[in-house]
Every structure is written in structure tokens, then in C-alpha cells.
Amino acid sequence: MSHLEARAGHPGAGQPEVSVIIPVYNEEDGLAALFARLYPALDALDTSYEVILINDGSRDRSAAMLADQFHVRPDTTRVVLLNGNYGQHMAILAGFAQSRGEIVITLDADLQNPPEEIGKLIAKMREGYDYVGSIRKQRQDSLWRRKASQMMNRLRERITRIKMTDQGCMLRAYSRRIIDTINVCGEVNTFIPALAYTFAQKPTEIEVAHEERFAGESKYSLYSLIRLNFDLVTGFSVVPLQWLSFIGVILSLGSAALFVLLLVRRFIVGAEVQGVFTLFAITFFLLGVIIFALGLLGEYVGRIYQQVRARPRYLIQAVLEQHDGMPAVPAGENRAGAAQ
């Protein structure tokens, strides 16, 4: 679906200044608290807005609660129901395709980033910036998660040259131009803040408050975080491949030097069996490097494989939205977010 198609499909709806996009996955315990804080915070901004709630295949009552909230505030709420779980970033892309605001805000549903902070991002965007990232102050995450995040931030900046102080914070603001550009990208695996940064002409960052998760548990396991960072590194840079080539050259030169040394010792000292365990250690080390190299190459090949299949990034089951002042609840749809 192109961004032009996505924006043209809302007859009778005025264009708001702000779109707030919230992906939801199994958040039934915290949604009531989210709604109780989100709408008053947006009403207080004295600007036109829309809230786009994306249900990412939740298995609890989240979808029903989103539908109920749509009927409470149909004038400012749209609900996108995906037919399965496609992941946070694909859900956000589905929200981008539906958004109409000149300023688009992404927000998690767990209330770790207070909705009251949205006004800060909007104010910064009005200063002329086209991308406003956020830095969580006094983070309420565990120590290991903070340290792991800091390490990955440094590694990512060194490899990709994308400057984000806090890549894990999804409370961010984007201009309409950046959103339209993202909507025509066909990447099936991506990291939205980094992708947006590559299109930004005037990015900036601000500090925002951070709270403990209101209810439930984080949807990101250790494996998910590792997987996300692999996607980030391999999706935005070929530096790892260049490093791999450099390591290959160094190991080749080292192997050649070792061969010459052993050859000279063979003629000077004669046949000997000493050092065989050292050779075994070197062999196993080189095997480890080869396996690592195959894994890294597999990451890039796998991304190419997923891209050339050209499968939809997500499928929309239904969109709950208001048409000409009347709430419209379609029985079912099958819109695809195609990888173009």
C-alpha cells in the first residue's frame, strides 16, 4: 500500500496536526490507565490530533478494549486490527500508513514514557526540526538492561554512524515528509528510529521522563533485543562485512607467516611433534572465525531472501474509523502492507 493510498482512504476526515501512533500487544492490564492519561494530555495541548491504536495480534482482551475506546472517542480515535503478530516495528509502519498528521508521534502502550511528555516533542518540532528523538532520564530499567543498551548504542554508532543517544526509547516525533518517505520504503525488516534518522535533515533529541512499567511484563526478551540489534547493524551498514574482510586478510597473513616459520624449523631442527596442540588451538580458532563469518554472511543473505520474496509486511483485518461524522466498523478487511 502506498502512502498516497493510505491517506486518501478517509473521506470526510479533516487533517489533524498531530498523529499519535501506539502499537498494542497483550496490554489489557494497562490500557485503561493509558486512555485515562493520554486523551486529557492531548486535549490540553489545544491542537487537532488523532490517536491511531494498532492491535498487533493480541491474545488477550486488548482488541476488544481498543474497539470500546473507539466508540468512546470516535472523533479522535482510529483502531487498526492486524490479523496476526508482526512485531512492534511492523505495527508502527501500519500506523504510519494510516496517519494524516503533519507531526507523527510514536508512543509505547506500557506508560513507561508518560503521555504528558508528548507536548515537549510537539513544541520542539514547531521550532523547525523534522525528527525529535528522546533520551530517558532516570531510567527505571534493570542495571543489566541499561548497561547492555549503552554498549549497543556505542557499537551501533560506530558501525552505522547513526547518532541516537537512547535507541530503545520509542517516544519520538517525525515530520510528515519523513513519514511519507518511510511509507514508500519496501524494507521488510527495519528499525524505525534509525530509518527515520537517515532521512532527517534537522534531527535533535530532548530528555523525557521515564516511569516503571504500569502493568504486565516487557515484550522484549533478551533474544528479542539481540535480534533487534542484529537487524539494526546489518540493516544500515556493510561495515561488519568490511571488518570481516580485514580480519580475513590479517589471518591470511598470519597463516602465511606461521607456514614459513614451520618450514624453516623443519629444515633447521628437523622433524618434530612438539607444538601439535598449539596447531590444534590455532585450527579451532580459525574454525570459530569461519563459523562466525558464515553466520554474519547468513544475516545479510537472509535479509536479501526476505526482501526478494516480496511478501506483505503485515495484513490488516479491519480499521475502525469515523466516516462523515458516523463511526464505521467494517466487518473485515484484508489490506496488505506490501514490501515494494
N, C-alpha and C positions, 0 to 999 in steps of 0.2 A: 504494500500500500504506500503510495507516495504521500508526502506531507500535504500536497495540494488537495488530494482526495480526502485526506483526513480532516482538513479544516473546512472543506466545502460541505460536509455532511451534517450540518447543524442548522437547519433553516429556522429563522425566527429568533435566533440567539444573538444578542449583542456581543461584541468582542470585549472581554474584560481586560483590565490592565495586568492582572496577576493570575497565574495558574499555579495552584499548589498540587503537586503530584505525590501521592502516598501509596506505595506498594504494601499489600497486606497479605500475610501468610500465617494462619493459625494464631490470630491475635485477639480472640474473643474476650479474653480477660481484661484487656486494656483498652478496647475500642470506646467504651462508654466514657472513660476518663479522657481519651483523646478528643472526642467530639465536644465534651464539656469545656475543654480549654481551647481547642482550635478555632471554632467559629466565633466566640467572643473576641479572641485575639485578632482575627481578621476583620471583624466588624469595627473594631476600634481603630483600624488603620485608615478608615474613611476613603477607601478606594474600591473600585469594582474588582471582583475576584470570582474564581471558580475553584472548586475542590474536586480533583479527579482521584477517585479511590479505585485501585486496581486489586482485585482479588486474584492472587496467584495460586489458584488451585487449592485453597484451604480445605482441610478435612474436618474442621470444627464448625461453629456457627458463624464464622466471620462473614460469609457471603450473605446470610440472612440479615445480619446486623447492618451490613452496608446497604442492603436494599431498604431496610427500615429507615436508615438515616437519609436516604434519598427522598423518601416520602415526607420526612420532616422538613428538609430544606431543598426542595426540587429546583428552586431558582438559582442556587449556587452550587449544586452538587451533581456530579455525574459519576456513575459507577460502571467500571469495565470489569466484566467477568471473563477471565480466561478459562479455557476448558481443561487446563492442567497446570502443573507446577513447572514453570520455565526459568525460575530464578529471579532474584531481585532486579538485576540489570535489564533483563528482557521485559519484566513487568513495567519498569520505568520507561523503556522505549515504547511500550504500548501506550503509556500515558502521554509521552511526548507526541505521538501521532494524533492523539485526541485533543491536545491542548490548543488554546486560542489566544492566550495572554501574551502581552509584549514582554513580560518578565515571568519566567518559569522557575518555580521553586521546587526542589525535591526535599522530602521530609520522611524520615522513618516513622513507623506507627508505634514504636515502643516507648515514646516520650522521653528517651534519653536526651534528645535535643528538644528543648521546650518550644512549643509553637509561638510563644511570646517573643522569640528571637527573630521571627520572620521579618518584622519591621526593620531590623537593623540591615538585613540584606537588601530589602527594597530601597531603603534610604541610600545605601552605597551604590546600587545600580543607577539611581537617579542622578548620581554625580558624574555619570558618563562611562562607567565600567561596563564591560559586556560579559564578565564572568566574575562572580564573587564566591570564593571558597571560604571555608570556615575552619577555625582551629579551636578544638575543645579545651577550655581551661578547667583545671582541677578535675581531670578525667576520673570517672568513677569505675573504671575497669580494673581488673586484677593486674598485679605487678608484671606477671609474665606476658600478659597481652600488651601492656604498654611498652615493655622493652622490645618485644617482637615487632610491634608496629614501628618503633623508632628505627630498628635495624632494617626493616624492609623499606622504610621511607628513604634511608640513606642509599641503599642498594638500588632502588628504583630511580632516584635522581641521578645517580652516577651512570646508570645504563641508558636511560631514556631521555635525560635532560628535561624531564617534566618536573616543574617545581611545585610541589604540594607539601606543605608542612604537615598536614594531617589527612592522609588519603582515606582513612576509614570513616571520616565524618561525611554523611550524605546530605547534610543541610547545606545546600548550595543554591545559587541563583544563576540563571543563564538568560542571555538576551534572545529575542525572537530569531535573530539571524543565526545564532549558533544552533538553536533547536531545529530550524528548517534545514540546516546543513547536516545535522546528525540524522534527521529523518530520511535523507536520501542516501545515507551510507548503507551499504549492504553487509556489514560485518555481522557474523553470527555469534562471535564471542568477542566481547569488548568490555572495557572498564570505563563507564560513562564520564566520571570526572576527568580522567586522563584524555579521553577522546575530545571532550569539550575544550580542554586546555589547548590542544593542538590547533583549534580553530579560533581561539580567542585572540583579539588584537590588544585588548587592555584588561588583563586579569588583575585581581587583587585578592587579599584574604583579610578576614576580620576574626576576632575572638568571639566565641559564643559560649553560653553556659552549657554545662553538661550535668545530667542527673542520672541517678540509678534507674535501671530498667523498672518500669512500673509494675509489670506482671509478666509471668512466663519466663522462658529462657531464650538466650540468643540462638538464632537460626544458623549462625556460622560456627561450625565445629573447627577444630584445628586443621583437619584435612581441607575443609572448605576455604579457610584462609590461605593455606599453602597453594591450593588450586587457583584461587583468585590472583595471587601474586605471580604465579607462573603465567597466567593469561596476560597479566599486566606487562610482564617483562618481554614475553615472546610476541605480544600483540603490537608493541610500539617501538621495537628496536631489533636490529640484527647484530647488535654489539656482542651478545653471547656467542654467536657463530664466529665473529671475528676473534673473540678471545679463544675460542676452541681452535681456530686455525693457528693462532700464535702459540698456544700450548703444544699443538701438534708439531710445529717447527722446532720448538725447544727440545721436545722429547726425541725427535728425529736426530737432531744434532748430538744430544746426549747419548743416544744409542750408537751413533756412528763413532763417537769418541770412545765409548766403552768397548766397542768391537776392535778398534785399533789397539787399545790398551791390552786387551786379552790376546790379540795376535802377537804383539811384541813380547809379552810374557811367555807365550808358547814357545817362541824361538830362543829366548834368553834362559828361562827357567826350565823349560821342558813341560811334558805332560803332567798335570796335577789335578787333583779332585777338590782341593780346598776352594772355598768360596761358592760352592754349589748352592748353599742355602741363600746366599746373597742374590744369586741369579734367580732363584725361585721367588724371592721377595720382590725383585725388580719386575719379574714376569707378572706376578699377581697385581702389582701396582699398575702396570701398563694395561692389564685386562680391565681393571677398575676404571681407568681413564677411557678405554674404548666403550665400555658399557655406559658410562656417563655420557659420552659423546653421542652414542646411538639414541639414548633417551632424549637428549636435547634436540637432536635432529628429528626424532619422532614427534616432539612437541610442534615443531614448525610444519612437518608433513601432515600431522593430524589437523592443524588449523586449515591448511590448504584443502584437505579432504572434506572437512566440514563445510568449507566455503563453496567448493565446486558442486556439492550435492544440491545447493540452492533450495534447501527446504525452508519452509516458513519458520521465522524465529519464534512465533507464537500464534495461537489461534484464539480468536475472540468468540466466546459463546454468546454473549449478549452485552449490550450497552444500555444502561438505564439513564435516560436523559429527558429533559423537558423540551417539547416542541410546541411553539406558538402559545406559550403560557400553560400548556397542559402536560403533566407528566406522561411520558411514553415508556412503557415497559414491554419491549419486544419479547415474543415467545422464545425466540432463539435466533442466533446469527452464526455465521461461520466466516468471519473476516480473518484474513491471514496477514501477518506482518512478514512480508516476503523479504528474503535476502536477495537484494537486487545486484 
